[in-house]
Amino acid sequence: MSSATPKDHYVPQFYLDPFAIEGSGTNEPHIYQYMVDKIVEPRIKDVAGEKHFYTFKNKETGKPNRDIDDFFTKIESNASNPLKKIIQEETLNLTDEEFEHLSIFFAVLAVRTPGFIKAQESFEGEAIKEFYALDSINKKKLKERYKKVGISFTDQELIEQQKFILEKKYTVSFNNSRAYFLSNGLKVACEFAEWYYQRKHWHLLVSDSSTVFVTSDNPISIYRPIYVPPAQNAGYGNGTLLIPISPKYALLLRDLPLKQKVIKLSSQKVINTNKNTMQFSDNYIFSNLKSKKIFELYKSVGNKKFQKTNVTRMTWAPYIFMGPPPVPQEFLY
């Protein structure tokens, strides 16, 4: 392994290039990076990446392993030309192979970011706490469970322990969580690419004004289709997917087709799509423009809303996992 510390881009540079301030293909392209308190102007190669983000230890040898980075590099290479083709031609005139390459790229892009990993950590952690709480409602059973592992409590200590468990005011952490949740995400991504992404209907959204699409460090956001009830939260499988691909273009992937494949959006509708992109961001959004309106919108919308899992108990069932707050309902294009 090289002695240099690799910086792994969880949002690939070629994907961000069309959002560059001076356009793609320039030397050292820069981009406007929005945070909730300021706007900076970094080089694209310096954003959406972390050192050794894809370096994992081999279970048998303990040595660093970067095979997954080679996997991502191949996927990105296959997707680069089809993505450029859409932007240059303003059509979805792709071959089956090109659609397949882009499907795989987007499926993997959805699960390889820190935002996705944090969301999965939240879901699994809250699930563990909820199951533990449900299993601790009966004080007698709780006492017996502790007794089996050699732990004895006084009646008062047991009451305090039960209260601690039921209130769930603690955190659950995972060893090597990044490798664990990334591995699980990639397994799901393979299914998404084959069974969902390739079967969704693709539409190209075109900004019909000077208002630009923005993207983020968690680029793929979700809408709940109008035919999916609020109680059934939409995910990457049955949700409508929004993927900005340049300041002028975005992709919309739906289970049911719209009347047109290429859809021109008014300024307000572009703003509406940007709100969804912002809500799903982790720490940053990116744009080719330095705009006070974009900045104020990002501050008002906020981010990280969809990374924390909420668990709500219902009177008609022992429990129900609501997952992240219900994603916004898709507006008609």
C-alpha positions in Angstrom: 0.0 0.0 0.0 1.3 3.5 -0.8 2.7 5.5 2.1 0.6 8.4 1.0 -2.7 8.8 2.8 -5.5 8.3 0.3 -8.5 10.6 0.3 -11.6 8.6 -0.7 -14.4 10.5 -2.4 -17.8 9.2 -1.3 -19.3 11.5 -3.9 -17.1 11.0 -7.0 -15.3 14.0 -8.6 -16.6 13.3 -12.1 -20.2 13.5 -10.8 -19.5 16.9 -9.2 -17.6 18.3 -12.2 -20.7 19.6 -14.0 -21.4 21.7 -10.9 -18.0 23.4 -11.1 -18.0 27.2 -11.0 -16.2 27.4 -14.3 -17.7 24.2 -15.8 -16.3 20.8 -16.1 -12.9 20.0 -17.7 -11.1 23.0 -16.3 -7.8 22.7 -14.4 -8.4 22.5 -10.6 -12.2 23.1 -10.9 -13.8 24.7 -7.8 -17.3 24.6 -6.5 -19.4 26.5 -4.0 -19.9 24.5 -0.9 -22.8 25.7 1.4 -22.9 25.0 5.1 -25.6 26.2 7.4 -23.4 29.2 8.5 -21.2 30.0 5.6 -20.3 29.5 1.9 -16.8 28.4 0.9 -15.1 27.9 -2.5 -13.0 24.7 -2.4 -11.5 22.6 -5.2 -13.7 19.7 -6.2 -11.0 17.3 -5.3 -11.1 18.5 -1.7 -14.8 18.0 -1.0 -17.0 15.0 -0.2 -14.1 12.9 0.8 -12.3 11.6 3.9 -8.9 10.0 4.4 -9.1 6.2 4.4 -12.8 6.2 4.3 -12.7 3.0 2.2 -9.7 1.4 4.0 -10.7 -1.6 6.0 -8.7 -4.2 7.9 -8.5 -7.8 6.5 -10.2 -10.0 9.1 -7.5 -12.7 8.8 -4.3 -10.7 8.3 -5.3 -7.4 10.0 -3.6 -5.6 7.1 -5.3 -2.6 5.3 -7.5 -3.6 2.4 -8.7 -1.2 -0.3 -10.4 -3.6 -2.7 -13.7 -1.8 -2.4 -12.1 1.4 -3.8 -11.2 -0.6 -7.0 -14.8 -1.7 -7.2 -16.1 1.9 -7.0 -13.5 3.1 -9.5 -14.8 0.5 -12.1 -18.4 1.5 -11.5 -17.6 5.2 -11.9 -15.7 4.6 -15.1 -18.7 2.8 -16.6 -21.1 5.5 -15.6 -19.1 8.6 -16.6 -19.8 8.6 -20.4 -23.6 7.8 -20.1 -24.0 10.7 -17.6 -22.1 13.1 -19.9 -24.2 11.9 -22.8 -27.5 12.9 -21.0 -26.1 16.3 -20.2 -24.7 17.0 -23.6 -27.7 15.8 -25.6 -30.5 16.7 -23.2 -32.2 13.4 -23.8 -32.4 9.9 -22.3 -31.3 8.2 -25.5 -29.2 5.6 -23.8 -28.5 1.9 -24.7 -29.6 -0.8 -22.3 -26.0 -1.2 -21.3 -25.7 2.5 -20.5 -28.9 2.4 -18.4 -27.5 -0.6 -16.6 -24.2 1.1 -15.8 -26.0 4.2 -14.5 -28.4 2.1 -12.5 -25.5 0.4 -10.7 -23.7 3.7 -10.1 -26.8 5.4 -8.6 -27.6 2.4 -6.5 -24.1 2.3 -5.0 -24.0 6.1 -4.7 -27.1 6.0 -2.5 -25.4 3.8 0.1 -21.7 4.8 0.1 -22.0 8.2 1.8 -21.6 9.1 5.5 -25.2 10.3 5.6 -26.5 6.9 4.6 -24.3 5.2 7.1 -25.4 7.5 9.9 -29.1 6.8 9.0 -28.5 3.1 9.2 -26.7 3.4 12.5 -29.7 5.4 13.9 -32.2 2.8 12.7 -30.4 -0.2 14.0 -29.6 1.5 17.3 -33.1 2.6 17.9 -34.4 -0.8 16.9 -32.2 -2.5 19.5 -33.3 0.0 22.2 -37.0 -0.5 21.3 -36.8 -4.3 21.4 -34.9 -4.1 24.7 -37.5 -1.8 26.2 -40.4 -4.1 25.1 -38.6 -7.0 26.7 -38.2 -5.1 29.9 -41.7 -4.0 30.6 -42.3 -7.1 32.8 -40.2 -6.5 36.0 -40.2 -10.1 37.0 -39.0 -11.3 33.6 -36.3 -8.5 33.6 -35.1 -9.7 37.0 -34.9 -13.4 35.8 -33.0 -12.3 32.7 -30.3 -10.6 34.7 -30.2 -13.5 37.1 -29.4 -15.9 34.3 -26.2 -13.9 33.5 -25.2 -13.7 37.2 -26.4 -10.2 38.0 -28.5 -9.5 41.1 -30.4 -6.3 41.8 -32.2 -5.1 44.9 -35.9 -4.1 44.3 -34.9 -0.5 44.2 -32.0 -1.1 41.8 -34.2 -3.1 39.5 -36.8 -0.3 39.4 -34.0 2.2 38.5 -32.6 -0.2 35.9 -36.0 -0.8 34.3 -36.6 3.0 34.2 -33.3 3.5 32.4 -34.1 0.9 29.8 -37.7 2.1 29.2 -36.8 5.7 28.9 -34.1 4.8 26.3 -31.9 7.7 27.3 -28.7 6.0 26.2 -26.9 5.4 22.9 -26.0 2.2 21.1 -22.6 2.1 19.4 -21.2 -0.4 16.9 -17.7 -1.7 16.4 -16.3 -1.0 12.9 -19.7 0.5 12.0 -18.6 2.0 8.7 -17.5 -1.3 7.3 -20.6 -3.1 8.7 -23.2 -0.7 7.4 -21.4 -0.1 4.1 -21.2 -3.8 3.5 -24.9 -4.2 4.2 -25.8 -1.2 2.0 -23.9 -2.6 -0.9 -25.7 -5.9 -0.7 -29.0 -3.9 -0.9 -27.7 -1.7 -3.7 -27.1 -4.8 -5.9 -30.8 -5.7 -5.4 -31.8 -2.1 -6.1 -29.9 -1.9 -9.3 -31.3 -5.1 -10.6 -34.9 -5.1 -9.4 -35.7 -1.5 -8.8 -33.6 1.1 -10.6 -33.6 -0.7 -13.9 -37.4 -1.1 -13.7 -38.2 2.4 -12.7 -39.2 4.9 -15.4 -36.5 7.5 -16.0 -37.4 11.2 -16.6 -35.1 14.1 -17.3 -35.9 17.4 -15.5 -34.7 20.5 -17.2 -34.6 23.9 -15.5 -36.4 26.3 -17.8 -35.0 29.4 -16.1 -31.8 30.8 -14.6 -32.6 28.9 -11.3 -30.1 26.0 -10.9 -30.3 22.6 -9.4 -28.0 22.0 -6.4 -26.6 18.7 -5.2 -25.2 17.5 -1.9 -22.8 15.2 -0.1 -25.8 12.7 -0.1 -26.9 13.3 -3.6 -29.9 11.0 -4.0 -33.1 12.1 -2.3 -36.5 10.5 -2.1 -40.1 11.6 -2.6 -43.1 9.6 -1.5 -45.3 8.9 -4.5 -48.9 10.2 -4.2 -50.2 6.6 -4.3 -48.1 5.5 -1.3 -49.9 6.2 2.0 -48.1 8.3 4.7 -48.0 5.3 7.0 -46.0 3.4 4.4 -42.8 5.5 4.3 -41.1 5.6 0.9 -37.6 4.3 0.5 -35.1 3.7 -2.3 -37.3 0.8 -3.4 -40.8 2.2 -3.8 -40.0 5.9 -3.6 -39.5 8.4 -6.4 -35.8 9.2 -6.7 -34.4 12.7 -7.4 -30.8 12.9 -8.7 -29.4 16.3 -9.7 -26.7 15.8 -12.5 -25.9 19.3 -13.4 -27.1 22.9 -12.6 -29.5 22.5 -15.5 -30.6 18.9 -15.3 -31.8 16.3 -12.8 -33.1 12.8 -13.1 -36.4 11.6 -11.7 -36.9 7.8 -11.3 -40.5 6.7 -10.7 -42.4 3.4 -10.5 -45.1 4.8 -12.7 -44.3 6.9 -15.8 -45.2 10.5 -16.4 -46.6 11.6 -19.7 -43.3 13.0 -20.9 -39.7 11.8 -20.5 -38.2 15.2 -20.7 -39.9 17.8 -18.4 -39.2 21.5 -18.2 -39.5 22.9 -14.7 -40.3 26.5 -13.7 -38.1 28.3 -11.3 -40.3 27.5 -8.4 -40.4 23.8 -9.2 -36.6 23.8 -9.3 -36.5 25.4 -5.9 -38.9 22.7 -4.7 -36.6 20.0 -5.9 -33.6 21.7 -4.3 -35.5 21.7 -0.9 -35.6 17.9 -1.1 -31.9 17.7 -2.0 -31.1 19.9 1.0 -33.2 17.9 3.4 -31.3 14.7 2.6 -27.8 16.3 2.7 -25.4 15.3 5.4 -23.2 18.4 6.0 -23.0 20.3 2.7 -24.8 21.2 -0.5 -22.9 22.2 -3.7 -23.7 24.7 -6.4 -22.0 26.4 -9.4 -23.5 29.7 -8.1 -22.9 31.8 -5.0 -26.4 32.8 -4.2 -27.9 34.5 -1.2 -31.3 32.8 -2.0 -29.8 29.4 -2.0 -28.0 30.1 1.2 -31.1 31.4 3.0 -33.1 28.4 1.6 -30.6 25.9 3.0 -30.6 27.6 6.4 -34.4 27.5 6.5 -34.7 23.9 5.3 -31.9 22.5 7.4 -30.3 19.1 7.0 -29.9 15.8 8.8 -33.7 15.6 9.1 -33.8 12.1 7.6 -30.8 10.6 9.5 -32.5 10.0 12.8 -34.9 7.1 13.3 -38.1 7.8 15.2 -39.9 4.8 16.9 -43.5 5.3 17.7 -45.7 2.8 19.6 -49.3 2.3 18.5 -52.2 1.3 20.7 -53.3 -1.4 18.1 -49.9 -3.1 17.9 -46.9 -3.8 20.2 -44.7 -1.3 18.3 -44.2 0.2 14.9 -41.0 1.5 13.3 -41.7 4.7 11.5 -38.1 5.0 10.4 -37.0 8.5 9.5 -39.7 11.2 9.4 -41.9 10.5 6.4 -40.3 11.9 3.3 -42.1 14.7 1.4 -44.8 13.7 -1.0 -43.9 14.1 -4.6 -45.4 17.1 -6.2 -46.8 16.8 -9.7 -44.4 17.7 -12.5 
